[in-house]
Structures are given as C-alpha cells and as structure tokens.
Amino acid sequence: MAEKMNVESFNLDHTKVKAPYVRLVGVTTGQSGDKVYKYDIRFCQPNKEHMDMAGLHSIEHLMAENIRNHMENVLDIGPMGCQTGFYLAIINNDSYEEVLEALEKTLQDVLHATEVPACNEVQCGWAANHSLEGAKKIAADMLEGKDEWQQVFAE
C-alpha cells in the first residue's frame, strides 16, 4: 500500500469509486468547536470522463449562487482540478440528507436558469469561458444518477 498522504482524496482509490456519488470526505473541528463538513460531489467517473471547462465554469457559478438558497452555512463549493466533481464545505451541519436535498434543488435551479450569474468581466476572471447549455447538460446527467448518489464504490 502506498504511503498515506496529507490530502484525503490522494488516499482514495479512484479506480474503485463509481460516479455519480456524494461522499463525506471528513470533518474538521475548529478552535471554537465549530465543525466543517467537506463533501466530494462526484459528477464524472474518474479517469474515464470529465466536465468540459466552459460547462464546468458555468455550473460552478450557478451552484455557488444557488446552493445558498437551499442550505445554510455553506462555506464554499468549488470544482476539482481533475474536472470530475466539486467539493462542498459546510459548517455545523452534519445532515447528509440535507446535503443531498440541497444539491438536488440546486441542480434543478441550473436546469431552469436563463443566464449564468456573474458572467461578466467585472465579476469573473474568465468571463468568455462559459456555457449555460453545458452546465444544464452536466446538471441533467447528475440528476439522472440521483438514485446512485449514496453508493460511492462499485460493487
């Protein structure tokens, strides 16, 4: 077995997981006792498929803006560099079911969006690289696999 690494996902055997899934990565307790829950929201099968950049960029904007309408205490939702998913960080909320519900509602918001929020040079660092249609396809594909979100590993 390989040496344990500092980054949790580097210790995950990516050949054994089955996307799409939503996985609690870990819980970190702060000095004041607050707990940060970090989730791996995997849209694409690692090393087999990935989200195209324009669609990923747009769904990032849409999810970052909309998930906060469905769940309190969201610290961040951001894409993985491998383009296969997102990390979600929330504080003081250990409800996996609430995460799943908020994610489903957020992805429904993406399907009904008529524009990408903050898609301009003032509010975005690469405003020319967006695709609302790409974001909608990514959201639809993830929602299609909703019944599998709780199963992380292939049988």
Solvent accessible surface area in square Angstrom, and as a share of the most:
residue,aa,sasa,rsa
1,M,242,1.08
2,A,88,0.69
3,E,152,0.68
4,K,166,0.70
5,M,103,0.46
6,N,162,0.83
7,V,70,0.40
8,E,64,0.29
9,S,14,0.09
10,F,125,0.52
11,N,60,0.31
12,L,21,0.11
13,D,66,0.34
14,H,50,0.22
15,T,114,0.66
16,K,118,0.50
17,V,4,0.02
18,K,74,0.31
19,A,17,0.13
20,P,19,0.12
21,Y,0,0.00
22,V,1,0.01
23,R,28,0.10
24,L,82,0.41
25,V,24,0.14
26,G,29,0.28
27,V,69,0.39
28,T,91,0.53
29,T,77,0.45
30,G,38,0.37
31,Q,201,0.90
32,S,107,0.69
33,G,43,0.42
34,D,58,0.30
35,K,82,0.35
36,V,43,0.25
37,Y,22,0.08
38,K,79,0.33
39,Y,2,0.01
40,D,0,0.00
41,I,0,0.00
42,R,2,0.01
43,F,17,0.07
44,C,14,0.09
45,Q,43,0.19
46,P,8,0.05
47,N,129,0.66
48,K,166,0.70
49,E,92,0.41
50,H,117,0.52
51,M,5,0.02
52,D,77,0.40
53,M,83,0.37
54,A,24,0.19
55,G,0,0.00
56,L,4,0.02
57,H,20,0.09
58,S,0,0.00
59,I,0,0.00
60,E,46,0.21
61,H,29,0.13
62,L,3,0.02
63,M,0,0.00
64,A,31,0.24
65,E,104,0.47
66,N,25,0.13
67,I,0,0.00
68,R,106,0.39
69,N,108,0.56
70,H,60,0.27
71,M,6,0.03
72,E,136,0.61
73,N,73,0.38
74,V,17,0.10
75,L,89,0.44
76,D,80,0.42
77,I,5,0.02
78,G,16,0.16
79,P,51,0.32
80,M,13,0.06
81,G,82,0.78
82,C,74,0.45
83,Q,43,0.19
84,T,5,0.03
85,G,0,0.00
86,F,0,0.00
87,Y,55,0.21
88,L,0,0.00
89,A,21,0.16
90,I,0,0.00
91,I,40,0.20
92,N,80,0.41
93,N,25,0.13
94,D,105,0.55
95,S,40,0.26
96,Y,60,0.23
97,E,109,0.49
98,E,65,0.29
99,V,0,0.00
100,L,18,0.09
101,E,94,0.42
102,A,2,0.01
103,L,0,0.00
104,E,55,0.25
105,K,91,0.38
106,T,0,0.00
107,L,0,0.00
108,Q,70,0.31
109,D,43,0.22
110,V,0,0.00
111,L,54,0.27
112,H,137,0.61
113,A,15,0.12
114,T,124,0.72
115,E,127,0.57
116,V,15,0.09
117,P,36,0.23
118,A,35,0.27
119,C,53,0.32
120,N,61,0.31
121,E,155,0.70
122,V,145,0.83
123,Q,118,0.53
124,C,16,0.10
125,G,90,0.86
126,W,144,0.51
127,A,17,0.13
128,A,100,0.78
129,N,21,0.11
130,H,33,0.15
131,S,34,0.22
132,L,38,0.19
133,E,124,0.56
134,G,16,0.16
135,A,0,0.00
136,K,44,0.18
137,K,128,0.54
138,I,17,0.09
139,A,0,0.00
140,A,43,0.34
141,D,76,0.40
142,M,2,0.01
143,L,24,0.12
144,E,152,0.68
145,G,8,0.08
146,K,79,0.33
147,D,138,0.71
148,E,68,0.30
149,W,3,0.01
150,Q,115,0.51
151,Q,64,0.29
152,V,23,0.13
153,F,101,0.42
154,A,57,0.44
155,E,196,0.88
